[in-house]
Amino acid sequence: MIKKKSLPLFLICFLFSIHFTQASTVSVRILTTKVINTFIFSPLSGTYKIYGDGKLLSDSVDPSGIFQMSITGDSILLKTFEKTIGKYSAINIFARQGNSAFKIKSVLPESKVRLYDDNLDISIGADKKQFLLINKVDLEKYIAGVVESESGTKTSLEYYKLQSILCRTYLLANINRHVADGFQVCDDVHCQAYLSKNKEEDVTKAVLDTKGLVVVDNDLNLITAAFHSNCGGQTVNSQDVWSISTSYLKSVKDTFCLNQPHAKWQRTISLEDWKAYLQLKHKYPVDDSLKMNTANNFSQNSGRSIYFVDRDLKIPLKVIRADFQLKSTYFSIEQQGDNVIFNGRGYGHGVGLCQEGAMRMASLKYSYKSILNFYYKDVHLVDLSALNYFKQE
């Protein structure tokens, strides 16, 4: 056990700052990828107060209340089915109870209903063409929503525990990613997918059972809690994808994901398109029959590579993946007549946790701690609540 006086002062301050953030709410921009001009709001549970430009407009809106908001010029037009309430530059909707939740349905453009916990701040984006919708939500409720969005609803409690810890770690390491934009994180994969409030009972239990747990490296820094869908049998070193070396994101052989849904894929590209791409984008010597034969019969069957065919040309596989929108960089190529066939393995960048492999491990009764240490090397679980110990002196 580390004695408290052996910890440097800067480290104690760092840990206290995490502890403070962990106990608070998080502001999340929702429906980030949609340019919303009109939407409908209504409570799902509990009651709400509605303010327009700081003035109380409604003191107790229950699930029977339905409000439409639309952009008119530089104002938000707020109305119900019965009447127009007014125009405002900003609208704030506050939950009166801790278990309150609400529904949002975009009208222009039309989309499905989304469900969220807690509070909603509404303003108009700088372009005056779309809403800026910010869900101010309890941090652990947000984590639950992310876990369900990232993992789905058909896996095990033990896996949900692991995913909860990783999502919490990722959030706290990136808590101010969008602070200059007026919120902390977005709901897209740029931060973490957050598609709605959690509805899965096991997810709720997993988040509560792991509340406050995060992952740190040997220097007690929050790790980059990277994860992806399926590694295809081998994860990737962080420096091979992001040019950033870490002590814990190291390549590991993974047999657990091999028979899972995203373990294999295939893509066919015409030989002419492939040759044109290599020549125009990478100056590859397509007129050299020997080199072209090598390019058309590229193999990663003995393990993952970083570069395509010839290291001297420095063609990163991640560039080919991005240009052809492939599922992963883990592919081999074979020529069949006038086409080249990409036989691929895995889905995603391949760094860190392989979700389908981890789900398989959990189904085989591995503990979340064992799964964590299989995919991340030399890491440690830290309970943030234990940091209260340092407040004694």
C-alpha positions, 0 to 999 in steps of 0.5 A: 500500500502506498503511504499517503505522504509518499505521493507528490503534492501535484499528484494529490491535486490531480487525483482530487480534480478527477474526484471532483469531476467524477461526482458531478454532471457532464454536459453532452451535446446530443444529436450532434450529427443532425442539423435540427431546425424544429423538434418536439420535447416532452417529459418521459417521467418526473416533472420539469421547469421551463425557462426562457431567457432566464424567466420561468415559463412553466413550473411543473410540466408533466408527461402530458406536456408537449412543446415544439421549438423551431428556429425563426430568424435568430430566435427560438419559437416555443409553442404547444398544440394550443398556443404560442408561448413566445420567442427566446434566445435560449431555453433551459429545461430543468428536472424537478426530481432526480429520476426525471427523463425526457423525449426528443423528436426531431421534426426538421429533419424527421428522425426517431424519438430519443430518450434522455435523463435529467436536464436540457439546454437549448440555444441556436448554433453560430450559423443560425440554422440549427439547434445546439442541444446540450444534455446536462446529465448525472455522470453515471447516468451518462456512462450507462447510456454510453455503455448501452450505445457502445455495447448493445443489449445482449451481452453479460453483466461482467462485460458491462462492468468492464465497459462501464469502467472503460467508458468512465475512464475515457470520459474523465480523460477527455472531459473538456474536449469540447469546452471551447464549444460550450459543452464538454463532450459530444454524443458521436464517436468523436467522443463516445456514442451516446444515443439515449438514456440507458434502458437495460437493467444489467447496464444500470447494475454494472455502472452502479457496481463499478461506480468510481472505478477508472483505469490508470497506468504505472504513473497513475495517469488515466489510460487512453481507454481505446476499444473497437468491435473486433481485432480479427485475432490480433490487436494493434500497438497504439503507435502503429495507428496513432504514432503514439507509443504507450506502455499498455496498448500493446499488440496481443494475440486474441483467439476469443473473437475469431468466430464472432460476427465481425471476425471476417469480411470481404471486399471486391475492387476492380483491378483497373481501379486498384492499379489507378489508385496505387499509381495516382495516390502512391506512385506505385510502379504498376508497370513493373509486372513483378511488383504489381503481382506482389501488390495483387497477392499481399498477405497478412496471414502470419500476423498484422503489418503496418505497411503495404507490401514494400516498407521502402514505399511507406504506404500505411495500411491505415491510409488504404483502409480510409481511402476504400472505407474498409472495416480494418487494416487487417486484410490480405489481397488476391487477384481473381481475373479482372478483380482484386479480392480483399479478404479482411479480418476484424472491424475497427482500428484494432487498438485496446479492447476487442469488444467481441473478444471481451464479450466471449471471454465474459461468456466463458466466466472470465472476470472483468479484471481478467479481461481488462488485464488481457487487453491492457498491459500493466494497468491498475484499477483505481477507486476514486472514492478512496481518494477521500483518504488524502483529505485527512491531512 
